[in-house]
Amino acid sequence: MKKITIYIFLLASVSAFAQTETLTKEDLAKELQPLKTSVQALQNENGKLKTEVGNLKIQIQNANKSIDSLQNQTQTNSNTIAQTAIELGGKISTTENNTNQKISEVDKSLSKNSLYGIIGVLSAILLSGLLYWLLNKKQKSDKTDMIDQLSKTKSSIEESLVKEFGKQTDLIESELQLLAQQKIENPKAENVEPDHSLALKVASEINLIERNINLMDKGTKGLKQLERSVGKLKDNLSANGYEMPELLGKQYHQGMKVIVTSSIPDENLEKGSEIITKVLIPQVNFNDKMIQSAQIEVSVGM
């Protein structure tokens, strides 16, 4: 169709040109050459299209063959599944019949001796349960005795510590008397800072005793007397111008002039709450001026 159109266009062009002037062979050849080239290109393109169409036909044929093969395989699988289902159904039915028959035979074979055997087994189980209960009860009793023994040992240790701390308070009292004597013998000179080393040592010893008291059982023998002795030591320390502010159990906030050595999560506290739970080094003030900052541990609510 394309060729016919081109030839018609060519003849029309030649006729039109012939009406206006006479053409030579060379002119005609020049005019026809581009047309021949276009025709040749169209022929080549047409050949390529035919080749591609042939390839597509081959691919379609191959796809049809694959589809036919898949359909055949699917049909075969369906037949196999159906056959397997039939065979399984037969086996299940046979198994069920055999099982029912065996159960019936077992029921018939049970006799009085078998019944006595079952009763004997149940009796053995009951006896084992009774023995287990008795052993468990004895084990709990032994555990209770062990806990009581540990509690007594702990109480004994705490009582020994209370006695030792009582002796230590007597030594601290002697140190406080020495501190008071130094204050009398060496009156404060103008623009001279006094030596606080003995007072800081006494404060650290008092803090150590208080920290251990907080770990002891409140019913420990001699503990109340020890607490009164510690209170007296703090009063004597205060009489010499030194003060130990109470920090334990207080709410911690960022503005406090303390050193936080560690923060410990505590699920028992309210979320976000920060409580001072241990004073490692006490804060000491002299004449309302801090001369030693505290080092503390803080528990943080989770």
C-alpha positions, 0 to 999 in steps of 0.5 A, a space after each residue: 500500500 505504501 509503495 502504490 502511494 509513493 508511485 502515484 505521488 511520483 507520477 503526479 510530480 513528474 506530470 506536474 513538472 512536465 507541464 512546466 518544462 522539459 526534463 532531462 534524464 539526469 534531472 529525472 534520475 536526481 529526482 528519483 534517487 531520494 524516492 528510491 532510497 526511501 522505498 529501500 528503507 521502507 522495504 528494510 523496515 518491513 522485513 524487520 517487522 516480518 521477522 519480529 512478527 515471526 518471532 512473536 508467533 514462535 513465542 506464542 506457540 511456546 507459551 501455548 505449549 507450556 500452558 497445555 503442559 501445566 494443565 496436564 500436570 495440574 490434572 494429574 496432581 488432582 487425580 493423584 490427590 483424589 486417589 490419595 484421599 480415597 486411600 486415606 479414608 479407607 485406612 482411617 476407617 480400618 484403623 477406627 474399626 481395629 481400635 474399637 475392637 481392641 478397646 472392646 477386648 480390653 474392656 472384656 479382659 478386665 477382671 476383679 484382679 485388675 480392679 484390685 490392681 488399680 485400687 493398689 496403685 491408687 493406694 500407693 499414690 495416696 501413700 506417696 502424697 502423704 509421705 511428700 506432705 510429711 517431708 515437706 512439713 519437716 523441711 519447712 520446720 527445718 527452714 524455720 529453725 534455720 531462719 530463727 538461728 540466722 536471726 539470733 546470730 544477726 541479733 548477736 552480731 548487732 549487739 556486739 557492734 552496739 557494744 563496740 560503738 558504745 566504746 567508740 562513743 567514749 573515745 569520741 567524747 574524749 576527742 570532743 573534750 580535747 577539742 574544747 580544751 584547744 578552744 580554751 587554750 588557743 583563743 581565736 586570733 583575728 583573720 586566722 582560720 582555726 584548725 578544723 581537722 579534729 572536728 571533721 574527724 569526729 564528725 566522720 566517726 559520728 556519721 559512720 556510727 549513725 550509718 550503721 545504726 540505720 542498718 540495725 534492727 530497732 529492737 537490738 539490745 542497747 541500740 536506744 542507749 547508743 542513739 542517745 550517746 550519739 545525740 549527746 556527741 552531736 550536741 557537744 560538737 555543736 557547743 564547739 561551733 560545729 554543726 552536722 545538718 541532717 541529710 539522710 531521708 531528705 528530698 534531694 534537689 539540684 540546688 543543694 551544695 552536695 556531691 552525689 557519688 551515685 544514683 540508684 533506681 528504686 521502684 518503691 519511690 514515686 517516679 521522679 522523686 529523689 531521696 538521700 539514702 546514704 551519707 558517705 561523708 557528712 556536711 559540717 558547718 562552723 559558725 553557720 559557714 560550711 567547711 565540708 560538703 557532703 558526699 551522698 547516694 541518692 535513690 531515684 523513683 522509677 
